[in-house]
Amino acid sequence: MTGYAFTLSGVDLNALASGALFWRAERCLIVSDLHLGKSERMARRAGTLLPPYEVDETLGRLDADIASTGARTIICLGDSFDDLAASELDEPHALWLSRLMAGRRWVWIEGNHDPGPVALGGEHLAEFTLGPLVFRHIARPDASGEVSGHYHPKARLAGQARRCFLIDNRRVIMPAYGTYTGGLLSEAPALATLMEPKALAVLTGKIAQPIPMPR
Amino acid sequence: MRALPSGFHAWFSTRGWDIHPHQQALYDRANEPALLLVAPTGGGKTLAGFLPTLAELSDGGTKGLHTLYISPLKALAADIRRNLTRPVEEMGLPIRIEDRTGDTSYTKRRRQRADPPHILLTTPESLALLLSYEDATRVFAGLSRVIVDEVHALAESKRGDQLMLCLSRLSALSPGLRRVGLSATVENPGAIARFLARNPDPCAIIHADPGPDPDLSMLETDDPPPWAGGGGRYAMGAVLDEVRRHRTTLIFHNTRAQAELFFRDLWLANEEALPIGIHHGSLARAAREKVEAAMVAGELRAVVCTGSLDLGIDWGDVDLVIQVGAPKNVKRLVQRIGRANHRYNAPSKALLVPANRWEVVECQAALEAVREHDLDGDPRGPGPRDVLCQHILIAACSAPFDADALFAEVTSAGPYAALSRTEFDACLEFCATGGYALRAYDQWRRLMLRDGRWSLRDPRSAQSIRMNIGTITDAEMVGVRWQNRMGGQPLGEVEESFASTLTPGDTFLIGGQVVRFVGLREMSLEVTPAPGREPKIAVYSGTKFSTSTQLSARILRMLTASDWPDLPRHTAEWLALQRDVSHLPSPDRLLVESFPAEGRAHLCLYGFMGRAAQQTLGLLLTARMEEEALHPLGFVSTDYATLIWGLDPVADIAPLLDPASLRRGLETWMQGNAVMKRNFRNVALVAGLIARNHPGKRKSGRQATFSSDILYDTLRRYDPDHLLLQVTREEAMRGLVGFGRIEAMLERTKGQIDHLHLDRVTPLAAPLFLEHGRVPVDGAARERILAETAERLMHEAGLAR
């Protein structure tokens, strides 16, 4: 398991190259913005027929991360589903997700795409506090010890743009974990104002690669 | 011989004109279903095309649309309207002529559909849009003739394939529709005729008198051209002398960036302040129109330009064409030369300016090819299926259709004559369901079968389909304009990828001016003038042509000569030296040289396959060398050779060139290749999988690129035989990847390899050391570069741990 180890509010965390965050002491795996069912929603709304394989792809990676970390608690930081209708996964995917959920604590945080309980097991919360950390979908400017998602941050380095974690002394903004998700470059004002001047961007990919956050 | 209506003769004679034989021939045969006129520039092609229409409309008894004229350029449509209006008015003919392009106002376009003119001048995209409306049947019901201008240019692109599909639609709406194609001189007019005519209609080819041979030579300069590079700036003084000596000169460049650089230097050298302009496709429309107007008015002594002036518009008084850089393609060179002396039966005068030493050889070969009328061109494969997918969606927008009828219609289009029903059904399936193997849910349907006819499941999707009509998927461009306090006028556009590298304060060249980037505002770059500063260069992609197969073969034949009296001495001596210390490449053998240089082992392979294929061979060979633990570090390619460097010398090249293993390597390489992803994006845009324009908002280029890359990866994994992946692979093999030319080279040389091991750099290999575009070998290197850069940044920021 390759990752970038850092500390937030006294908690040792590991930003994994896959885009998930692991809290070893709690055996807790955090992922954000899965956007499951995006192709299905696109087909339903816009009439564009994207390849319908992104649920397999996203669940496949989540399955692998759970297996390699041995996580007992999973926190999905919101926008887990592309909309509430998309949360009604078809049977094979629903079964796959149930198998992942079985025997684990599973927390669904509400996002702007999936505001409200979905027809799945687990806990459904607007936000969630565990130890000194608070987990919510959208970062609040005054928060600390906060882990959030929503922005799908990306950073550019050596001509490549990669999804990334944004990390400073007060917060972590997670990259989108879902397959069909665009991103917002770290230079964007929304991200630049949230993060402290000394913030890092941890690029995902084959290895987790920290750089000073590009602004 | 049919006689023209009487008024026509009077008009011709008041102007002192005689009808040209080819104009008469076209008029005599005007009732044939399809005709192709091949004529040089200035041969009165357009009038030839329109004479039958004017005659048929002269009695005033026709209501509604009679003739549709289609040109690849918007500007040409407007230009032709002006030129045609004059004889119509002077002869007092009761004919209404209008043009319709993306620039035509909304109200005018609506009115044109309600009350079409007799003659409508338009572009392929505007026609496709017209055909997508519910009233297409009514608008086109009485259409009698269609004239396709510059059909040779259209036949080389998807725009032409789309147009031919549209014509098949028109022929169905108006049986008896006659087609006329107007073409410049091409190597294979039969292919253009088959492309144009309704399959299996015959299409007679009428050749106009080609006129006298051009007066063509290489520009002689005091200094020999440099060893490498592309701008031709060493020849600035000589070019300026020629401009002085002629009335009006067109100076063609192969790329926009080179045109910009050349123009700037020309201005610096232009002490007499001769009026010289610049014209290329990335300049703002107003800027281009200004140059065009000044040109027509005879106010300019020279225009530095690119392919944007290859076609159409009559430039009046051009008496010299200068081509800077090797022409790469004889046919295009001939067409460019034809821009000079746009008068019938006057020889065109043109000069070639090789940009570097190698291009002297290539220019000489091109010169001989022009003299021998040996034109080149690669036959295009069958019509691409992504264009067909778009056509099916457009058909569904207009009205519910029957699949059998549409199939019959589509196969009447020349490029799709050989399309199988299975292939057609796969395209229809893609349009209806996305063509995915899994899960055909109801919502996975864009088209639905109702009472035996296919129609849009949601009629509202027609708007999105209409907004994305077209097959031009150039790099995403970002507008450039003056800062508001400077007036805010647009200057032109640059590629988004270039724009993203700019930080405020950076300078670049556009329209011949150095400007400073101030900031981004409403998706445009705001700039201020920065005279005298050294500019970064705006990069424009998509214009790097490969030298054609025929021209490459001619160069190889030329190299087998015992001496080269026609070449300048510096170049002949260079070739002779190469022959002394190594070999010269020859048509039926492959020359490979190994030598040490700069502390590395080098390998130079002279394939003469054009830049794209040499580049692909570089990628494939370095991958094979990696497998064999030969530690390649990088490579660089030109149109004639690839130079590879690494830690270990290659003892024997032959096993690395085994076609089967190269092909295997190609499959692996194509999976993750950026070229393939870009290709896929274009295919996905044309086929309607992803949309560039959404009702209400425009998706930025970066978002589109991002999602299409992921779609490509996902499809490769889960649905590798998906229609769009098939189309992407086909295109890559033909075009950018050029694997076909690698196979042709291996076939040509049949394993006859001269692999020489030498102790130093050879004369022919030396220029490659100066080439731009060195490619580091991919793989672990990419992650390593990333990691090293990251560590350096962390260290500099004091964050290293």
Interface residues (C-beta under 8 A of the other chain):
Chain A: E40 A43 R44 A46 G47 T48 L49 L50 P51 P52 Y53 E54 D56 E57 D90 L157 A158 Q160 A161 T179 Y180 G182 G183 K198 L200 L203 G205 K206 I207 Q209 P210 I211 P212
Chain B: T433 G434 Y436 L438 R439 Y441 Q443 W444 R446 R457 D458 R460 S461 S464 G688 L689 I690 A691 H694 Q703 F706 S707 I710 L711 T714 L715 R717 Y718 D719 H722 E783 I785 L786 A787 T789 A790 L793 M794 A797 L799
